[in-house]
């Protein structure tokens, strides 16, 4: 009754990453180019309510998100409230403000924690917004943590960041995307990634300066990746997704479908970030077909009591429903749920592979 759940369906898609097609397991960052969204942005500061798998932890209602399909000129790509910039890839990117009073940070839970001793390539792209009054910075950092954390206002980090991108001439390129890249050996505790320009103390000296009269900078961020390296330092060969697999096909009423990447915390009904990409695709399908009704059924393996399995399967089906209907963009009356526990296995539960297939959330349209 623990571990990964399977949900059957045709919603297989690429991550919109440059440099070839990558499977979800290659890049440990979910929604790395911010293509998947819960809703399109209208105002600056809509990032937390729009972007899937990411949050701006120090701003419950803030952070900036830009998408080429946005209905407001403030939040479009190419030209928006802070300047001009096309996405590095795809149709979207995020934005962070860095000011004397407060700084924004991007934070996400990794698809799975980093492996102790494994060397990873960490890469992302930034571009400085070009409004005439904006300032610049010369340092960005990544902080890994076991749990999510928050920094209030413009407070200092408790200890200096280990992963720093420093440029003495300041990050001021407004015309092109600038690549930030480094290799990193994991200690095995890295479950969350937080990116930004942090103020901190090191050897009694303050770092994290903002350069310019306004003391207010804005940077666009796109295509964040963490990919394991082979021993010789080359990136592991990415798994190519067949072209026919990236197409979203029409669903047939009465048929049952499975998505392969729905995951929950062990023994719980809390969805993990690895689930968000495919669930957001399903949500977008439902938004495009507002009269479609969906029936979600949770299943478990035979580990544990039948009573607890029945309860857990229903709770996990409900967790999927609640994810789909949040923000009230989908009619909750059109989604029904059911928990069947271990009463309808696909096989005999004799091996862990068997049990993994039996742990699933199936759904059908009607």
DRENDO-753212 format. One record per residue: residue in one letter; z negated, y, x of N, C-alpha, C in turn. Coordinates in steps of 0.1 Angstrom, whole numbers, plus 5000, padded with zeros to 4 digits. Atoms other than C-alpha are relative to their C-alpha. Example, Ala and Ser with C-alpha at 12.3 -4.5 7.8 and 13.67 -1.06 7.14 Angstrom:
residues 2
A500049885009492249555123500050125009
S500049894991492949895137499250114992
END
This chain:
residues 366
X500049885008500050005000500050135008
X500049884991500250235030501450025006
X498749984992503050385052501150064992
X498849935005506550485044500449944987
X499550035013507950485009501550015001
X498549995002511650425001500350054986
X499549965013513450604973501549985001
X498650034999516950484966500950114994
X499049905006519850734962501150035011
X498849974992523050884977499850135008
X500149874994521551204990499750005015
X500150004986522051155027500850115005
X499349884995522951465047499650035014
X500349964987523051615081499050115001
X501049904998520551865095500650145003
X499349884997523152135101499850055014
X500449964987522452135138501350015009
X498849994991524952245165500049895010
X499950104989526152005192500149864995
X499850145005526951705170499149974989
X500850045012525551525140498849935005
X501250064996521951435144499349934989
X500750065011519951185124498650074999
X501349935001516551305111499049955010
X501050054991514751085136500350065014
X499749954986516451255167499250135002
X500749874999515051605160498749984992
X501350015007511351605152499650124992
X500249885008511551945135500749984987
X499450015013512151925098500650144996
X499349885004514652175084500150105012
X500049934988515352305119500850135000
X499149885001518052565109499850074987
X500449935012516352675077501049994989
X498950015011519252555055499449964987
X500550065012517052375030498950104994
X500949905006515252615006499549964986
X500650025013513052604975500650104990
X499449895007514652934963500750095009
X499449904991516953194977499250135000
X500849884999515353514990500650124993
X499649875006515453844972499550125007
X500649894993513054064990499649955014
X500750034988511854085026498649954997
X501450055003508653885028500049884991
X499950125009509953595006500049875007
X499850124993509953345034499149894996
X500950105003506853155025500349934986
X499750065013508053094989501449945000
X498650055000511653004999500249895009
X499650104990511852795031499249874998
X500650135001511152425029499549965014
X500650064988508952265055499450105010
X500649904991507952595072499150094992
X500849905006505352855065499750115011
X500549894991504153195080498550004997
X501450035004500453095082499250124998
X500949895002499053445085500450104989
X499649925012500953585055500249904988
X499850095011500353385023501250034992
X498949965008503153575006501150065008
X499149924991505153695036501049925008
X499050074992507553605063501450034995
X498649965004511353675062500949885001
X499050115001514153445052501350064996
X498749945002517853525053501049894997
X499050105004520653325036501350074996
X498749945003524353405032500250004985
X499850015014524053314995499050094992
X501049925007521153554988500650104991
X499549915009521553784959499750155003
X500449874995520054084977500650035014
X499549964987521654275006498850005010
X501150004991518154295021499849875007
X500350134995518053925027501249915003
X498850074997521653825034500049995016
X499750014986522753705068501250105003
X499049914996525253915088499650154999
X500549875001523854235074498850004990
X501250015008520254275061499150125003
X501049894999517154495060499850055015
X500349974986516654485098501250015009
X498949994992520154465111501249914997
X498850085002523354265116499949885009
X499950124992523553905127500549884991
X499650125007525453595116499149885005
X500850114996523553265117500549935013
X499550084989523653065149500749884996
X499350115006524652775128499750004985
X500250015015524952705090500050134993
X499949885009524152975064498750075000
X501349945002520553075071499350015014
X500950004989517853175096498750074995
X501249935003514253305096499850125008
X500349874992512753635108498650025001
X501449974998509453735123499850145004
X500449864996507954085125498949995010
X501049994990505854175155499650155002
X500549865000503754495152498750015007
X501349974994500754665167498849954991
X501150045009498754585135500049854997
X500050145004499954235127501349935005
X498950084995502253955139500349884991
X499650125008504153685120500349895010
X499850134993504353325132500749904991
X499350115007506553035122499249875003
X500750134998504652705117500549894992
X499650125007505652355107499349885005
X500550134996504352005108501149925005
X498950084994506451785130500249874991
X499750125007508151485114499149895004
X501150094995505851275135499550065013
X500649944988503451365163500849955013
X499350044987504851365199499249885006
X500550124993504351055220499450045014
X500649974987501951075249500849955012
X499350034989503751085282501550024999
X498549985003507251135266500450145004
X499449874997509351415279500950044989
X499249955011510951635253500850125004
X499349884999513551905253499750094988
X500349915011512352205232501050115001
X499049905000515052445222500050084987
X499849925012515552735198500850125004
X499149884998517653055194499450124993
X500649885005516453405189501150115001
X499249894999518253735183499250124996
X500849885003516754085183500750084989
X499449925011517354285151500450145006
X499449884993519354605158499850134993
X500449875005517854875136499550095011
X500249914988517555185159498650025003
X501449974998513855225154499249885006
X500750124996512854865164499649995015
X500550034986510854775195500449865005
X499750134995511154465217498849945006
X501150074993508954205234500749935012
X499550074988509354015267499549865001
X500650134999507553695258499849944986
X500350085012507553425231499349875005
X500750124997505453115230500149894989
X500250115010505052775213498649945002
X501350064999501652645205500049874992
X500250135007501152275196498549984996
X501450035004498052165177500049884991
X500350125008496551865159500150044985
X500149955014496052075127500650144999
X499549865002497552395112498950105003
X501049894997495852715123500650134996
X499649875004495953075114499450115009
X500549894992495653395134500050134991
X500149885009494453705115500550125007
X499649874995496154035120500749995014
X499450004987496854095157499049945010
X501050064991494053875171500649935011
X499650074988494253715205499849854998
X500250145000494753345210498749975008
X501250034993491553175221500249955015
X499650044986493353035252501550035002
X498649974997496653125269500949884995
X499150105004499652935255500649935012
X499550074989501052665277501550005001
X498650005000504652685266500550154998
X499749865000505853045274501550025004
X498749954996509353195274499950155003
X500249874996509153505295501250065006
X498849934994511953755303499550145004
X500549874995511054055325500850124994
X499149895005513954265311499950014985
X500350005015512654205275501249934992
X499050075009514454015247500650114991
X499449895007516754285236501549984995
X498650035003520154115229500150004985
X499749995015521254225194501349954996
X498750055003524754095196500249855000
X499850144999524353735205498749934999
X501250085000521853455200499749955014
X500550034986519753385231499349864999
X500650135000518753025239498750005007
X501350034993515152945247499849855001
X500050144999514852605262499049965012
X500950054989512252405283499849854998
X500550145001511152045290498550004999
X501450005002507751945280499549854999
X500550135000505651635286498850004990
X501050005010503551545256498749945004
X501350064998499851465256499649914988
X500250095011500051285222499250064989
X500849945010498051535202500850104991
X499249905006500951755191500649964986
X499650035013501351735153500650124993
X499549875006502052105144500650085011
X499449914991504352355161499950144994
X500049865005503752735158500750085011
X499149924991506252985173499850154997
X500149865002505853355179499750075013
X500349924988504953635203498550024998
X501550005001501153585208499450105010
X500849934990498753835223498949905005
X501150094994496253655247499550065013
X500649964988494053705277500249885011
X499950104990494753525310499650075013
X500549944988492853605342499650154998
X500549875004491353905325501150114998
X498949915002494754055319500649974986
X499550025013496254115284501549985000
X498650025001499653975275500450014985
X499549995014501854005244500450154997
X499749865002502954365249501250024991
X498849955008505354545224500550125007
X499449894992507754775242500850094990
X499349915008509055085224499150094992
X500749905006507955395205499449954986
X500550035014507655235170498949895000
X500950114999505554935182500249904989
X499750085011507354735156501349935003
X498850084996509854455165500349904989
X499650115010511854205144501049915007
X499150094994513553895156500449894990
X499550115008515753635139499849875008
X500350134993515053265147500949904993
X499150115006517452965142500049885009
X499750134993518052605152498949965010
X501250044992514652485165500149845001
X499950144998514752135180499049955010
X500850074990512351895198500649865000
X499250124999514351595211499549925012
X500550084989513051315233501149985011
X499150014989514651285267499949865006
X500150124993515550965286499350035014
X500849994987513750905320500850095009
X499349924990516651065339500250144995
X499949865005516351385318501150034991
X499049975009519251345295499549974986
X500450015014518951375257500549864995
X499650135006518951035239501250024992
X498849995008522250965223499850014986
X500349985014522251105188500749904992
X499350105009523050875159500950084991
X499149935008526150985142500049954986
X500050045014526150985104501449994995
X498650025004529350845089500450124990
X499649895008531351115072499949984985
X500150035015531350945038498550014996
X501450005003527550945040499450134997
X500549875002527151315040500450074988
X499649955013528751365007499049974989
X500850025012526651414976500849954989
X499350075011527951174950499450024987
X500549985013527551194913499149884997
X500950105004524650994899500549944986
X499650075012525250734872498749984991
X501250025009522850734842499749854999
X500550145001520750424840499949925013
X500150064987521250334877498750045007
X501249964992518250324901500450035014
X499649964986518450494935498850015009
X501049994990516550514968500450105011
X499949914988516050794994499249935011
X500750084989515050645028498950075007
X501049934991512750915041498950074992
X501249955007510050975015498749945006
X501250054993506750945033498750074995
X501349955004503050995024499049975010
X501150034991499851015043499549864996
X500450145002498450655047498949994989
X500950035011496750535015499850124991
X500249885008497150874999501350044993
X498849955007499651064976500450135005
X499649874994500151365000501349985007
X498650014994503851405009499950065014
X499849954986504651445046501250085001
X498849914999507151705058501349935001
X498850084999509651435066500749984987
X499550025014510151405028500750124995
X499549875007511051765021501550014999
X498649985000514651765031500749934989
X499350075010515751495008499550044986
X500549965013513451604980500650134996
X499349875003514951954982501449984996
X498650035004518451814980500049954985
X500150055013517351624949499750114990
X500449885008515851944935501250084997
X498849915002519052134941501049934990
X499150085009521051854923499550024985
X500649985013518651894893500350144995
X499749875004519152264893501450024996
X498649995003522852224893500449924987
X499850085012522551974863498750014992
X501349975007519752134842499749924988
X500250095011520251894813499749865003
X500250144995519751584834498549974999
X501350055000516551384828499749905011
X500350084988514751204856498849914997
X501150085001512450904855499649955014
X500550034986510350844887499049884998
X500950125000508650504893499449975014
X500650044987506150434921499749855001
X500350144997505750094937499249995013
X500750024988503449954963500249855005
X500050144996503149634984498749934994
X501150075006500449374976498750015008
X501249974992497849505002499150084991
X500949925008494749614984499949944986
X500250055014493549554948501150054991
X499049965009495949564919499650134993
X500549875007493849844903500350125009
X499849894991494050064934501550025002
X498649984998497749994939500750064988
X499449945012498550084903499750155000
X500449864999496650404907500850085010
X499349944989498250494940501550024997
X498649995003501750424928500350114990
X499849895010501350654898499850145006
X500349884993499850924920501150055009
X498949964991502750914944501250044992
X499049965009505250924916499850144995
X500449875005503451224903500150115011
X499849904989503451394937501450045002
X498549964999507251374938500350094989
X499849915012507351524903499550145003
X500649874998505051804912500850085011
X499249934990507151884943501250064994
X498849965006510251904922499950114990
X500149905010508852124895499250125004
X500749894996506852364916500950125000
X499349875003507952734912500650014987
X499650005013508752634877501550034998
X498649995001512552624883500649894993
X499550125007512952284868499049964989
X500850035012511752184833499249875002
X500850124998508751944838500149904989
X499850095011509451804804501249905002
X498950084997512651654818499849895010
X500350104990510851444844498849924995
X501150105004508751134834499749925012
X500450084989506750924858499349874995
X500650135003505450564859499549945013
X500450074988503350364884499949854996
X500050145003503949994886499249925011
X500850074990501749914916500849895008
X499350114992502749574932500649904990
X499550095010504049424900501549975000
X498650014999507749464908500550005014
X499550004986508349374944501449965002
X498650034997511749354960500149865007
X500150124992510649054981498649945000
X501350085002507648824987498950065008
X501149944992505549065009499549915011
X500450094989505448805037499950065013
X500049934987506149035066499850154997
X500149865001505549405073501350064996
X498749955005509249465069500249994985
X500050025014509049315035499250104992
X501049915007506049525025500550145001
X499549874999507749835038501150034989
X499049995011510649775014499450014986
X500650005013508349714985499250134997
X500649875002506550044991501150104998
X498949915003508950274973499750084988
X500049925013509450544947501450004995
X498650015006512550454926500150114989
X499749915012514150694901501449974995
X498850015007516850694876500350124991
X499649895009518750944855500449954986
X499650045013519250934818500250124991
END
